[in-house]
Amino acid sequence: MLIAKAANTNSRELSRPIINHRAEKIRGLFEKQKPDRTWSFEGYTPSQTGKWSHSYHRYPAKFIPQLVENLIDKYVTTNTAHINDPFMGSGTTIVTAISRGFKASGTDVNGIAFLMTKVKATPIEPDLLEEKIKCFLSDLSPHSTTKPFIPKAHLERIDYWFDGRNKFELGKILATIQKEKNDACREFLLVAFSHILKNCSIWLQKSNKPTRDLQKIPEDPYQALQRHLKKMQRGNKQFYEIVPAKTREYLQDYLNIQLGDARKQPADKESVDLVVTSSPYVTSYEYADLHQLSTIWLEFSDDLKQYRKEFIGTSYKAYEEIILDGEIALSIVDEMKEHSPKMAKEIEAFFLDMQEVFTDSYRILKKGGRCCYVIGNTALRGVNIYNGEAFAEGLELAGFRLDDVITREIPSKILPQTRDEKTGRFASSKKANALAYPHEYIIVGYKR
């Protein structure tokens, strides 16, 4: 949740008069909310939150597996559950579901998010993986004659981020990976390759925005890759041992994920027991830009500008003819129009997209099933963006009964703590004027 330091964050005044009884009831519910410390997971170490395959690849603002595990324990009563995540991101929900032998389905429009989720949810027989990694590293010897593969469509961007030596070495690594015929092992290597790109570039190491650091000394690709492969190999072994044997053997019957739109889930009507997800936040991250290095090297898109427009929560899209139903969301959009018509359009597009996602969650859930949306509030341009309240109203409009609202504190070590209130972008403590995410909500909808 974002709280502007200069704003009165206890005030729940919205610009549009709330005359809808549903909206008034929701606003009153949120006014009474207090954090439930049992959901903060403050005492957990990075090795616990990054267990199994969860630390294969960096990803900003990801929620931890313990949160998903708690929700499954709370709401799932069958050993044959189907868990869905329309915004897979780093794959936390999907991996957790597979670890328990449940069916898992979901989508992500981001190419690297889809790839890392697939790899993280696919346990590989440890001896096979060890042999494949040994052969791969052997092929990368200094005497290798492998011709580097450097994507021509993005050569200009690659030259922008990488010096000549690392560009050449990364090209050799990628070409060697492409020779691997075992799909699971090749994709495993690609995720390792993607993870080291930031370290091996002049991308400012502590920044989630595409910012160059001309003083940075990029890491040697071979050393970075070998080190990270060892870490991933240990994680795979742990994951392989925790996943039920039947699930490992027939993974294709349990794992159904797609590169695609969150508004159209790869699940049949009334087939899902639980939806657990964390959607993008309004103008928080431009994920297409954030994962630009992976996108250009792994060729997820030929046109970066067009690629950005496919993301929910991006500032690159707006709608003119679709009507926003939620009274709370409309109030937020109306107030923002007085400060920034452009940003108001961005916020409206975000809520319109989420309206369709809620509707699809209702379609795929069984009667008695629940959806759990993790979201925090925001302050932009002096306007309070009540995402939690808007999501709660959106779920009710989609047909759900609002079953619960859990308020959880977020330990400072998990998420960035400051951002610029005017732009909504994360910033250094010296430049920022707003406190980021001291707590967030888990909005739970129940399908009657």
Buried (B, 14 or more C-beta within 10 A) or exposed (E): BBBBEEBEBEEBEBBBEBEBEBBEBBBEBBEEEEBBEEBBBEEBEEEEBBBBBBBBBBBBBBBBBBBBBBBBEBBBEEEEBBBBBBBBBBBBBBBBBBBBBBBBBBBBBBBBBBBBBBBBBBBBEBEEBBEBBEBBBEBBEEEEEBEBBBBEEBEEBBEBBBEEEBBBBBBBBBBBBEEBEEEBBBBBBBBBBBBBBBBBBBBBEEBBEBEEBEEEEBBBBBEBBBBBBEBBBBBBBBBBEBBEEEBBEEBEEBBBBBBBBBBBBBBEEEBBBBBBBBBBBBBBBBBBBBBBBBBBBBEBBEEBEEBBEBBBBBBBBBEEEEEBBBBBBBBBBBBBBEBBEEBBBBBBBBBBBBBBBBBBBBBBBBEEBBBBBBBBBBBBBBBBBBBBBBBBBBBBBBBBEBBBBBBBBBBEEBBBBBBBBBEBBBBEEEEBBBBBBBBBBBBBBBBE
